[in-house]
Amino acid sequence: MTRLWTQLALCLSFFVLFTGCSNSEGEVVVVYTSVDEVFAEPICKQFEQDTGIKVKLVPDTEETKSTGLVAKLIEEKDRPRADVFWSGDPVRAAILKAKGVSAAYKSPAAEGLPPEYSDPAGHWISFSARARVIIYNKNLVSDEEKPTSIHDLADPRFKGKACLANPLFGTTSMHAAALFQVLGDENAKKYFDSLVKNDVKILSSNGHVRREVANGVFAIGLTDTDDVHVAMEDGKPVGFVYPDADGIGTLVIPNAAVLIARGPNPENGKKFIDYLLRAETEAALARGEAAQMPLRGNVTLPEGFPFKKVTDLKAMKVQYGALADKQEAITKSFLREWVDENQ
Protein backbone atom coordinates (compact mmCIF):
# COMPACT_ATOMS: atom_id res chain seq x y z
CA MET A 1 0.00 0.00 0.00
CA THR A 2 2.85 2.36 0.88
CA ARG A 3 4.48 1.64 -2.48
CA LEU A 4 1.17 2.38 -4.28
CA TRP A 5 0.80 5.74 -2.54
CA THR A 6 4.40 6.58 -3.43
CA GLN A 7 3.72 5.85 -7.13
CA LEU A 8 0.56 7.93 -7.05
CA ALA A 9 2.41 10.81 -5.45
CA LEU A 10 5.10 10.66 -8.14
CA CYS A 11 2.46 10.64 -10.89
CA LEU A 12 0.72 13.62 -9.32
CA SER A 13 4.02 15.48 -9.11
CA PHE A 14 4.71 14.89 -12.81
CA PHE A 15 1.14 15.99 -13.65
CA VAL A 16 1.52 19.24 -11.72
CA LEU A 17 4.93 19.87 -13.28
CA PHE A 18 3.57 19.22 -16.77
CA THR A 19 0.45 21.35 -16.45
CA GLY A 20 2.46 24.10 -14.81
CA CYS A 21 4.85 24.20 -17.74
CA SER A 22 2.01 24.27 -20.27
CA ASN A 23 0.86 27.57 -18.78
CA SER A 24 4.33 28.98 -18.24
CA GLU A 25 5.32 32.49 -19.20
CA GLY A 26 7.37 31.13 -22.08
CA GLU A 27 4.36 29.69 -23.90
CA VAL A 28 1.34 32.00 -23.67
CA VAL A 29 0.26 35.62 -23.99
CA VAL A 30 -3.28 36.85 -23.35
CA VAL A 31 -4.41 39.54 -25.79
CA TYR A 32 -7.69 41.47 -25.51
CA THR A 33 -8.61 43.31 -28.70
CA SER A 34 -11.28 45.72 -29.90
CA VAL A 35 -10.10 45.11 -33.48
CA ASP A 36 -12.32 42.80 -35.53
CA GLU A 37 -11.18 39.22 -35.01
CA VAL A 38 -10.93 38.62 -38.77
CA PHE A 39 -8.16 41.25 -38.89
CA ALA A 40 -6.39 40.37 -35.64
CA GLU A 41 -6.35 36.59 -35.85
CA PRO A 42 -3.96 36.23 -38.84
CA ILE A 43 -1.38 38.41 -37.08
CA CYS A 44 -1.72 36.33 -33.91
CA LYS A 45 -1.34 33.08 -35.84
CA GLN A 46 1.81 34.34 -37.52
CA PHE A 47 3.19 35.46 -34.14
CA GLU A 48 2.61 31.95 -32.80
CA GLN A 49 4.44 30.41 -35.76
CA ASP A 50 7.37 32.80 -35.52
CA THR A 51 7.84 32.72 -31.74
CA GLY A 52 6.30 29.50 -30.42
CA ILE A 53 4.26 31.58 -27.95
CA LYS A 54 0.56 30.71 -27.84
CA VAL A 55 -1.83 33.65 -28.17
CA LYS A 56 -5.06 33.55 -26.22
CA LEU A 57 -7.08 36.11 -28.18
CA VAL A 58 -10.12 37.67 -26.50
CA PRO A 59 -12.02 39.80 -29.05
CA ASP A 60 -14.86 42.22 -28.40
CA THR A 61 -17.51 39.54 -29.00
CA GLU A 62 -21.21 39.53 -28.27
CA GLU A 63 -20.44 38.34 -24.75
CA THR A 64 -18.41 41.45 -23.93
CA LYS A 65 -20.14 44.13 -25.96
CA SER A 66 -22.61 44.92 -23.20
CA THR A 67 -19.77 46.24 -21.05
CA GLY A 68 -16.89 46.38 -23.49
CA LEU A 69 -13.33 45.19 -23.11
CA VAL A 70 -12.22 48.50 -21.62
CA ALA A 71 -14.71 48.06 -18.79
CA LYS A 72 -13.57 44.46 -18.41
CA LEU A 73 -9.94 45.53 -18.13
CA ILE A 74 -10.82 48.18 -15.55
CA GLU A 75 -12.83 45.63 -13.58
CA GLU A 76 -9.85 43.24 -13.64
CA LYS A 77 -7.35 45.94 -12.66
CA ASP A 78 -6.40 44.41 -9.29
CA ARG A 79 -6.16 40.88 -10.71
CA PRO A 80 -5.35 41.30 -14.43
CA ARG A 81 -6.03 38.44 -16.80
CA ALA A 82 -4.72 40.14 -19.96
CA ASP A 83 -1.14 40.95 -20.92
CA VAL A 84 -1.89 43.22 -23.89
CA PHE A 85 -4.78 45.29 -25.15
CA TRP A 86 -4.75 45.74 -28.93
CA SER A 87 -7.02 48.74 -29.37
CA GLY A 88 -8.55 49.94 -32.61
CA ASP A 89 -8.00 53.55 -31.50
CA PRO A 90 -5.96 55.54 -28.95
CA VAL A 91 -9.01 56.80 -27.01
CA ARG A 92 -9.58 53.45 -25.29
CA ALA A 93 -5.86 53.32 -24.54
CA ALA A 94 -5.99 56.76 -22.95
CA ILE A 95 -8.87 55.66 -20.73
CA LEU A 96 -6.84 52.70 -19.50
CA LYS A 97 -3.90 54.94 -18.70
CA ALA A 98 -6.12 57.31 -16.73
CA LYS A 99 -7.55 54.38 -14.76
CA GLY A 100 -4.11 53.00 -13.89
CA VAL A 101 -4.66 49.81 -15.93
CA SER A 102 -1.74 50.16 -18.36
CA ALA A 103 2.02 50.06 -17.85
CA ALA A 104 4.60 52.18 -19.62
CA TYR A 105 6.67 50.32 -22.21
CA LYS A 106 9.10 51.89 -24.66
CA SER A 107 9.35 49.22 -27.34
CA PRO A 108 12.52 49.10 -29.46
CA ALA A 109 10.27 48.01 -32.37
CA ALA A 110 8.63 51.47 -32.39
CA GLU A 111 11.57 52.96 -34.28
CA GLY A 112 10.31 54.70 -37.41
CA LEU A 113 6.76 55.18 -36.13
CA PRO A 114 5.67 58.84 -35.92
CA PRO A 115 5.72 59.69 -32.19
CA GLU A 116 2.82 62.15 -32.36
CA TYR A 117 0.32 59.27 -32.50
CA SER A 118 1.59 57.58 -29.33
CA ASP A 119 1.66 58.35 -25.61
CA PRO A 120 4.86 60.24 -24.72
CA ALA A 121 5.11 58.20 -21.51
CA GLY A 122 4.80 54.90 -23.40
CA HIS A 123 1.40 53.75 -22.13
CA TRP A 124 0.30 53.12 -25.69
CA ILE A 125 2.18 52.93 -28.97
CA SER A 126 0.31 53.46 -32.22
CA PHE A 127 0.77 51.70 -35.54
CA SER A 128 -1.33 51.00 -38.68
CA ALA A 129 -4.34 53.28 -39.07
CA ARG A 130 -7.71 53.95 -40.59
CA ALA A 131 -8.87 57.44 -41.54
CA ARG A 132 -12.18 59.27 -41.48
CA VAL A 133 -13.19 59.95 -45.08
CA ILE A 134 -16.14 61.09 -47.13
CA ILE A 135 -17.63 58.30 -49.22
CA TYR A 136 -19.72 59.28 -52.25
CA ASN A 137 -21.81 57.50 -54.86
CA LYS A 138 -20.30 58.01 -58.31
CA ASN A 139 -23.70 57.64 -59.98
CA LEU A 140 -25.04 60.58 -57.98
CA VAL A 141 -21.96 62.81 -57.65
CA SER A 142 -19.72 63.80 -60.55
CA ASP A 143 -15.99 64.38 -60.18
CA GLU A 144 -16.61 68.12 -60.47
CA GLU A 145 -19.16 68.05 -57.64
CA LYS A 146 -17.47 65.63 -55.25
CA PRO A 147 -17.06 66.94 -51.69
CA THR A 148 -13.71 68.06 -50.32
CA SER A 149 -14.57 69.01 -46.73
CA ILE A 150 -16.70 67.76 -43.85
CA HIS A 151 -18.50 71.10 -44.23
CA ASP A 152 -19.83 69.89 -47.58
CA LEU A 153 -22.31 67.72 -45.70
CA ALA A 154 -23.97 71.05 -44.86
CA ASP A 155 -23.74 72.38 -48.42
CA PRO A 156 -27.18 73.05 -50.00
CA ARG A 157 -26.28 70.92 -53.02
CA PHE A 158 -26.35 67.88 -50.70
CA LYS A 159 -29.45 68.88 -48.74
CA GLY A 160 -31.18 65.70 -47.62
CA LYS A 161 -28.56 63.62 -49.44
CA ALA A 162 -25.88 63.23 -46.76
CA CYS A 163 -25.52 60.92 -43.76
CA LEU A 164 -23.27 60.03 -40.85
CA ALA A 165 -23.24 57.43 -38.09
CA ASN A 166 -24.59 58.19 -34.64
CA PRO A 167 -21.91 60.38 -33.01
CA LEU A 168 -22.55 58.86 -29.59
CA PHE A 169 -20.74 55.69 -30.64
CA GLY A 170 -17.69 54.32 -32.41
CA THR A 171 -15.25 56.30 -34.50
CA THR A 172 -17.89 58.95 -35.20
CA SER A 173 -17.83 59.74 -31.49
CA MET A 174 -14.05 60.05 -31.64
CA HIS A 175 -14.38 62.25 -34.75
CA ALA A 176 -16.83 64.52 -32.93
CA ALA A 177 -14.44 64.86 -29.98
CA ALA A 178 -11.60 65.71 -32.35
CA LEU A 179 -13.69 68.44 -33.99
CA PHE A 180 -14.52 69.95 -30.61
CA GLN A 181 -10.82 69.88 -29.74
CA VAL A 182 -9.57 71.35 -33.03
CA LEU A 183 -12.40 73.77 -33.89
CA GLY A 184 -13.28 74.75 -30.34
CA ASP A 185 -16.59 74.09 -28.63
CA GLU A 186 -18.61 76.92 -30.19
CA ASN A 187 -17.52 76.29 -33.77
CA ALA A 188 -18.02 72.55 -33.37
CA LYS A 189 -21.56 73.11 -32.09
CA LYS A 190 -22.25 75.39 -35.06
CA TYR A 191 -21.01 72.64 -37.37
CA PHE A 192 -23.37 70.04 -35.94
CA ASP A 193 -26.24 72.53 -36.07
CA SER A 194 -25.45 73.17 -39.75
CA LEU A 195 -25.90 69.45 -40.41
CA VAL A 196 -29.39 69.61 -38.95
CA LYS A 197 -30.30 72.55 -41.16
CA ASN A 198 -29.19 70.56 -44.20
CA ASP A 199 -31.27 67.50 -43.27
CA VAL A 200 -28.26 65.24 -42.75
CA LYS A 201 -29.50 61.80 -41.68
CA ILE A 202 -28.14 60.03 -38.57
CA LEU A 203 -27.66 56.31 -39.23
CA SER A 204 -26.84 53.45 -36.87
CA SER A 205 -23.21 52.77 -37.82
CA ASN A 206 -20.39 53.42 -40.27
CA GLY A 207 -21.34 50.19 -42.03
CA HIS A 208 -24.87 51.52 -42.41
CA VAL A 209 -23.47 54.72 -43.96
CA ARG A 210 -21.39 52.67 -46.37
CA ARG A 211 -24.37 50.56 -47.46
CA GLU A 212 -26.77 53.47 -47.93
CA VAL A 213 -24.29 55.50 -49.99
CA ALA A 214 -23.19 52.47 -51.99
CA ASN A 215 -26.83 51.68 -52.80
CA GLY A 216 -27.64 55.25 -53.80
CA VAL A 217 -29.97 56.06 -50.91
CA PHE A 218 -27.64 58.94 -50.03
CA ALA A 219 -25.10 60.73 -52.19
CA ILE A 220 -22.38 61.23 -49.56
CA GLY A 221 -21.53 60.22 -46.00
CA LEU A 222 -18.82 60.18 -43.34
CA THR A 223 -17.23 56.80 -42.62
CA ASP A 224 -13.89 55.02 -42.20
CA THR A 225 -11.45 53.79 -44.82
CA ASP A 226 -12.08 50.12 -43.98
CA ASP A 227 -15.78 50.55 -44.77
CA VAL A 228 -14.92 52.24 -48.05
CA HIS A 229 -12.65 49.31 -48.87
CA VAL A 230 -15.51 46.85 -48.29
CA ALA A 231 -17.73 48.78 -50.73
CA MET A 232 -14.97 48.92 -53.34
CA GLU A 233 -14.25 45.20 -52.99
CA ASP A 234 -17.97 44.55 -53.48
CA GLY A 235 -17.82 46.45 -56.78
CA LYS A 236 -20.07 49.27 -55.61
CA PRO A 237 -19.96 52.61 -57.51
CA VAL A 238 -18.24 54.56 -54.76
CA GLY A 239 -15.39 57.01 -54.45
CA PHE A 240 -13.90 58.74 -51.45
CA VAL A 241 -11.96 61.82 -50.46
CA TYR A 242 -9.67 62.68 -47.57
CA PRO A 243 -11.53 65.72 -46.22
CA ASP A 244 -10.07 69.15 -45.52
CA ALA A 245 -6.69 68.63 -47.13
CA ASP A 246 -6.53 72.42 -47.42
CA GLY A 247 -7.86 73.02 -43.92
CA ILE A 248 -7.86 71.17 -40.61
CA GLY A 249 -6.87 67.89 -42.23
CA THR A 250 -8.15 64.32 -42.08
CA LEU A 251 -8.62 62.49 -38.78
CA VAL A 252 -6.25 59.52 -38.53
CA ILE A 253 -7.33 56.64 -36.26
CA PRO A 254 -4.35 54.43 -35.48
CA ASN A 255 -4.27 51.12 -33.68
CA ALA A 256 -2.75 51.26 -30.22
CA ALA A 257 -0.75 48.58 -28.40
CA VAL A 258 -1.11 48.66 -24.61
CA LEU A 259 0.86 46.68 -22.05
CA ILE A 260 -1.37 45.80 -19.10
CA ALA A 261 0.14 46.52 -15.70
CA ARG A 262 0.78 43.39 -13.60
CA GLY A 263 -0.41 41.09 -16.38
CA PRO A 264 0.23 37.35 -15.93
CA ASN A 265 2.85 37.13 -18.71
CA PRO A 266 4.56 40.54 -18.90
CA GLU A 267 7.61 39.51 -20.92
CA ASN A 268 5.51 37.76 -23.54
CA GLY A 269 3.24 40.81 -23.56
CA LYS A 270 6.24 42.93 -24.49
CA LYS A 271 7.23 40.46 -27.19
CA PHE A 272 3.75 40.59 -28.68
CA ILE A 273 3.76 44.39 -28.70
CA ASP A 274 7.19 44.36 -30.35
CA TYR A 275 5.70 42.09 -33.02
CA LEU A 276 2.70 44.34 -33.61
CA LEU A 277 4.90 47.39 -34.09
CA ARG A 278 7.13 45.92 -36.80
CA ALA A 279 7.08 47.31 -40.33
CA GLU A 280 6.24 43.76 -41.47
CA THR A 281 3.03 43.82 -39.43
CA GLU A 282 2.05 47.19 -40.91
CA ALA A 283 2.59 45.68 -44.37
CA ALA A 284 0.48 42.64 -43.45
CA LEU A 285 -2.38 44.84 -42.19
CA ALA A 286 -2.23 46.81 -45.44
CA ARG A 287 -2.63 43.55 -47.37
CA GLY A 288 -5.53 42.43 -45.17
CA GLU A 289 -9.25 42.94 -45.56
CA ALA A 290 -9.21 46.23 -43.65
CA ALA A 291 -6.50 47.67 -45.94
CA GLN A 292 -5.03 49.60 -43.03
CA MET A 293 -2.72 52.51 -43.76
CA PRO A 294 0.88 52.24 -42.50
CA LEU A 295 2.09 54.97 -40.18
CA ARG A 296 5.63 54.47 -41.46
CA GLY A 297 6.55 56.09 -44.74
CA ASN A 298 8.88 53.28 -45.87
CA VAL A 299 6.43 50.36 -45.81
CA THR A 300 5.90 48.76 -49.22
CA LEU A 301 2.21 48.77 -50.11
CA PRO A 302 0.51 45.96 -52.04
CA GLU A 303 -0.32 46.53 -55.69
CA GLY A 304 -3.61 48.37 -56.08
CA PHE A 305 -3.70 49.57 -52.47
CA PRO A 306 -6.48 52.20 -52.49
CA PHE A 307 -5.30 54.45 -49.66
CA LYS A 308 -2.32 56.61 -48.83
CA LYS A 309 0.29 56.07 -46.20
CA VAL A 310 -0.38 58.31 -43.23
CA THR A 311 2.86 60.19 -43.93
CA ASP A 312 1.38 61.27 -47.28
CA LEU A 313 -1.79 62.72 -45.70
CA LYS A 314 -2.48 66.09 -44.17
CA ALA A 315 -3.49 64.68 -40.81
CA MET A 316 -5.66 66.56 -38.34
CA LYS A 317 -3.50 67.73 -35.45
CA VAL A 318 -5.10 66.01 -32.49
CA GLN A 319 -4.01 65.52 -28.91
CA TYR A 320 -5.06 61.89 -28.71
CA GLY A 321 -4.42 61.61 -24.99
CA ALA A 322 -6.98 64.34 -24.28
CA LEU A 323 -9.71 63.00 -26.56
CA ALA A 324 -11.15 60.59 -24.00
CA ASP A 325 -12.12 63.36 -21.58
CA LYS A 326 -13.54 65.53 -24.37
CA GLN A 327 -15.48 62.60 -25.83
CA GLU A 328 -16.99 61.74 -22.46
CA ALA A 329 -17.96 65.36 -21.78
CA ILE A 330 -19.71 66.06 -25.08
CA THR A 331 -21.36 62.62 -25.18
CA LYS A 332 -23.07 63.31 -21.86
CA SER A 333 -24.17 66.81 -22.81
CA PHE A 334 -24.29 68.40 -26.26
CA LEU A 335 -24.14 65.30 -28.45
CA ARG A 336 -26.72 63.43 -26.38
CA GLU A 337 -29.18 66.28 -26.77
CA TRP A 338 -28.27 66.75 -30.44
CA VAL A 339 -28.97 63.10 -31.25
CA ASP A 340 -32.17 62.96 -29.19
CA GLU A 341 -33.54 66.00 -30.97
CA ASN A 342 -32.57 65.02 -34.50
CA GLN A 343 -32.53 61.26 -34.84
C-alpha positions, 0 to 999 in steps of 0.5 A, a space after each residue: 500500500 505504501 508503495 502504491 501511494 508513493 507511485 501515485 504521489 510521483 504521478 501527481 508530481 509529474 502531472 503538476 509539473 507538466 500542467 504548470 509548464 504548459 501555462 508557463 510564461 514562455 508559452 502563452 500571452 493573453 491579448 484582448 482586442 477591440 479590433 475585428 477578429 478577422 483582422 487580428 487573428 492572422 497576425 496572432 497566428 503568424 506570431 505563434 508560428 514565428 515565436 512559439 508563444 501561444 496567443 489567447 485572443 479575447 475579441 470584443 464579441 457579443 459576450 463582452 459588448 454589453 460592457 466592453 473590453 475596456 470596462 472588463 480591463 478596468 474591472 480586472 485591474 487588481 487581478 489582471 487576466 490580460 497581458 496586452 490590449 490591442 485597441 482599434 484607436 488611442 481613445 480606449 488606450 488613454 482611458 486605461 492609462 487614466 484608470 491605472 490599468 496600463 504600464 509604460 513600455 518603450 518598445 525598441 520596435 517602435 523605431 520609425 513610427 511617428 511619435 505624435 500618434 503615441 503616448 509620450 510616456 509609453 502607455 500606448 504605442 500606435 501603428 497601422 491606421 484607418 482614416 475618417 473619409 467622405 464616401 460618395 456615390 459616383 452615380 449621384 456625384 460627378 468628379 466636379 461636384 465631389 465633396 472636399 470638406 466635412 462642411 460639404 455635408 452642410 452644403 445646400 447641393 447635398 441637402 437631404 442627401 448626406 448621412 453620418 453614423 450616430 456620433 454617440 458611438 464608435 469612431 464617429 464619437 471620436 471624430 466629434 471629440 476631435 472636432 470639438 478639440 480642433 475647432 473649439 466648442 462653439 464652432 463645433 456646435 455650429 457645425 453640428 447645427 449646420 448638419 441639422 439645417 441641411 437635413 443630414 440623416 443620422 444612421 446606426 453605424 459606419 457600415 450603415 453609412 457605407 451601405 446606404 451611400 453604396 446603394 444610392 440612398 444617399 449621395 455622400 456620407 462620413 465613414 472610415 477607410 475600412 468601410 470604403 474598402 468593403 464597398 470597393 471590394 464589393 464592386 459598388 460605384 463609390 469614391 472617397 476623399 480625404 476631407 479638408 486637405 486644405 484646412 484642418 486635415 483628415 482624422 487619422 485613427 491608429 491602432 494602439 498597443 497597450 501593455 497591461 500593468 501586472 499582467 500574468 505574462 509581462 515579458 511575452 506581452 512585451 514580445 507581442 507588442 514588439 511584433 505588432 509594431 514591426 514594419 512587417 506587421 504594418 505591411 500585413 495589415 495593409 494587405 488584409 481585408 481592412 487595408 489599413 494605412 501604414 504609419 511608417 513612410 517606408 512600408 511597401 504597399 501591395 499593388 492596387 492599395 487604395 489608400 495613402 500612407 499616413 505620412 502622405 496625408 495632411 493629418 488633423 493635429 489632435 491631442 489623442 491623450 486628451 480626446 477621452 475626456 472631451 469625448 466623455 464630456 460632449 457625449 453626456 451633454 451636447 451630443 446626447 441632446 443633439 442626437 435625441 432632438 434630431 434622430 
